Amino acid sequence: MVLYVYAITKSSHPLRLDGLTSVGGEESALRTVCQESLCAVVSEAPEQIEVKRPDVEAHHEVQERLWSDGVTLPLGFGFVAEDDDAVRAVLDQGAEQFAERLEELTDRVEFNVKGVLEEEAAMRRLLEESEDVRELNEATRDGGGTYDERLQLGELLSKGMLAQQEALAEMVLAALRPHARSERLSEPSQQYFLSASFLVDQEGAEEFTKAAEQAAEEQSEGVEIRVRGPLPPYSFA
């Protein structure tokens, strides 16, 4: 029986699994597979695991319930194991590492922070701050200007946008780092100039939230800081 694996916990965890829906539907009840001091929360895996809203929500509901009762190592969506013996083997082989990580994550939570920069606002700022950009923009307006001028304008805009994004990211990180134990940074993307996860002491969650709110308030027009949390520490498990 292929198993869907949700999380790893201590065997002393309350493990309240009643009333939870498994990934793939209600046909498979959630249960545990234990090896000495560790347990994995599992259910029978559906034939096909697809990123569908009901299954993603079921996965997160299990994580939220477990996390609310005690420290866990939450697994990302889609982890499976061949059978109970395979789960026990993993728990046995990684027992020391899992125990250390559970200790490190005790009474700590995760916050996800994303930064969005509107392109139009960034362009306006570049036009305001750079005489070269203004002159080239005027020269190439409505398809005018030479090929070299259009190329030069594109290069200046690209470099200027990147510099804005990097400066904004550093500003937000500088405000939040003093309130976090650890961080995980993802590469900037076209959508987000900042995508970061922070590990925060549970008792400091309110302070972190206030620091994030203040950082958001200090941003200029066209910059948005999105914060999710507190969450189970997915990125640090």
C-alpha positions in Angstrom: 0.0 0.0 0.0 1.6 3.3 -1.1 1.3 5.9 1.7 1.0 9.6 1.5 3.2 11.2 4.2 2.2 14.5 5.9 4.7 15.1 8.7 7.1 13.6 11.2 6.5 14.1 14.9 7.7 12.9 18.3 5.8 9.9 19.5 4.7 12.1 22.5 2.8 14.4 20.2 -1.0 14.4 20.9 -1.6 13.4 17.2 -5.2 14.4 17.1 -6.2 13.1 13.7 -9.9 12.7 14.2 -12.2 14.6 11.8 -9.4 15.4 9.3 -9.8 14.6 5.6 -6.9 12.9 3.8 -5.4 13.9 0.5 -7.5 12.1 -2.1 -10.7 12.1 -0.1 -12.3 10.7 3.0 -11.9 7.0 2.1 -8.5 6.7 3.7 -8.3 7.6 7.4 -5.2 9.3 8.7 -3.0 7.2 11.0 0.6 7.0 12.3 3.6 4.8 11.6 6.0 4.9 14.5 9.6 3.9 15.1 10.8 4.2 18.7 10.5 8.0 19.6 9.3 9.2 16.2 6.1 8.9 14.2 5.0 9.8 10.7 1.5 10.8 10.0 0.2 9.0 6.8 -2.8 7.9 4.9 -3.3 5.7 1.9 -2.1 7.6 -1.2 -4.6 8.2 -4.0 -3.8 6.6 -7.4 -2.8 10.0 -8.8 -1.6 13.0 -6.8 -2.4 16.2 -8.5 -2.1 19.8 -7.3 -5.9 20.3 -6.9 -7.4 22.7 -4.4 -9.3 20.2 -2.2 -6.1 18.0 -1.8 -3.8 21.0 -1.1 -6.3 22.3 1.5 -6.5 18.8 3.1 -2.7 18.6 3.2 -2.5 22.1 4.9 -5.4 21.3 7.3 -3.5 18.3 8.6 -0.3 20.4 9.0 -2.2 23.2 10.8 -3.8 20.7 13.2 -0.6 19.0 14.0 1.4 22.2 14.4 -1.3 23.7 16.8 -0.7 20.8 19.2 3.1 20.7 19.1 6.3 20.7 17.1 6.4 18.8 13.8 8.5 18.4 10.7 5.8 19.3 8.0 6.5 17.8 4.6 5.6 19.6 1.4 2.7 18.5 -0.7 3.2 15.2 -2.6 5.5 13.1 -0.4 4.8 9.3 -0.7 6.4 6.1 0.6 6.1 2.5 -0.6 4.6 1.1 2.6 4.8 1.1 6.4 8.2 -0.6 6.4 9.7 2.0 4.1 8.4 4.8 6.5 9.9 3.0 9.5 13.2 2.6 7.7 13.4 6.4 7.0 12.5 7.2 10.6 15.2 4.8 11.8 17.9 6.0 9.5 17.2 9.7 10.1 16.3 9.4 13.8 19.1 11.6 15.1 18.7 14.3 12.4 14.9 14.4 12.8 15.2 14.6 16.6 17.7 17.5 16.4 15.5 19.3 13.9 12.4 18.9 16.0 14.3 20.4 18.9 15.4 23.3 16.8 11.9 24.1 15.6 10.2 23.8 19.0 8.2 27.0 19.8 9.1 28.5 16.5 7.0 29.5 13.5 7.5 30.5 9.9 6.6 33.7 8.1 6.6 34.1 4.3 7.4 37.6 3.0 7.0 38.6 -0.7 7.7 42.0 -2.2 6.0 43.3 -5.3 7.1 46.3 -7.4 4.7 47.7 -10.0 6.5 48.1 -13.2 4.8 51.5 -14.0 5.8 52.9 -10.6 9.4 51.7 -11.1 9.5 53.3 -14.5 8.2 56.6 -13.2 10.9 56.5 -10.5 13.6 55.9 -13.1 12.4 58.8 -15.2 12.4 61.1 -12.2 15.9 60.1 -11.0 17.8 59.7 -14.3 18.4 62.4 -16.8 19.8 59.9 -19.3 16.7 57.8 -19.1 14.5 60.9 -19.6 16.4 62.1 -22.6 16.5 58.6 -24.3 12.8 58.1 -23.5 11.9 61.3 -25.2 14.2 60.6 -28.2 12.6 57.2 -28.8 9.0 58.1 -28.1 6.5 56.8 -30.6 9.1 54.6 -32.3 11.6 57.3 -32.9 15.3 57.4 -32.3 18.1 55.3 -33.6 18.6 51.6 -33.0 21.5 52.3 -30.6 19.4 54.8 -28.6 16.6 52.3 -28.2 19.1 49.6 -27.2 20.8 52.0 -24.7 17.4 52.9 -23.2 16.5 49.2 -22.8 19.8 48.6 -21.0 19.4 51.5 -18.7 15.8 50.5 -17.8 16.9 46.9 -17.1 19.8 48.0 -14.9 17.7 50.6 -13.1 14.8 48.1 -12.4 17.3 45.6 -11.0 18.9 48.2 -8.8 15.5 49.3 -7.5 14.6 45.7 -6.7 17.8 44.9 -4.9 17.6 48.1 -2.9 14.1 47.4 -1.8 14.8 43.8 -0.9 17.8 44.8 1.2 15.7 47.5 3.0 13.0 44.9 3.9 15.5 42.3 4.9 17.3 44.7 7.2 14.1 45.5 9.0 13.0 41.9 9.5 16.3 40.1 10.2 16.7 41.3 13.8 13.4 39.6 14.6 14.1 36.2 13.1 16.2 33.2 14.0 16.9 32.1 10.4 15.9 32.8 6.8 15.5 31.1 3.5 15.7 33.3 0.4 14.5 32.4 -3.1 15.8 34.0 -6.3 14.0 37.2 -7.3 11.5 36.6 -10.1 9.6 38.8 -12.5 6.7 38.7 -10.1 8.5 39.2 -6.8 11.6 41.3 -6.0 11.7 39.5 -2.7 10.6 36.0 -1.7 11.8 35.0 1.7 10.8 32.7 4.6 11.8 33.5 8.2 12.0 31.3 11.2 10.7 33.2 14.2 10.4 32.4 17.9 6.7 31.9 18.7 6.8 34.5 21.4 8.2 37.0 19.0 5.6 36.5 16.3 3.7 39.7 17.1 6.9 41.7 17.1 7.9 40.3 13.7 4.4 41.1 12.3 4.7 44.7 13.6 8.1 45.1 12.0 6.8 43.8 8.7 3.8 46.1 8.8 6.1 49.1 9.5 8.4 48.1 6.6 5.3 47.9 4.4 4.1 51.4 5.5 7.6 52.9 4.7 7.5 51.8 1.1 6.8 54.3 -1.7 3.9 54.1 -4.1 3.8 51.0 -6.2 5.6 48.7 -3.7 3.7 46.1 -1.8 4.9 43.8 1.0 2.9 40.6 1.5 3.2 38.7 4.8 1.8 35.2 5.6 2.1 33.7 9.0 2.6 32.4 11.5 2.7 29.1 9.7 4.2 25.6 10.4 7.9 25.9 9.5 7.7 24.2 6.1 10.9 25.9 4.7 13.0 24.9 7.7 11.9 21.2 8.1 
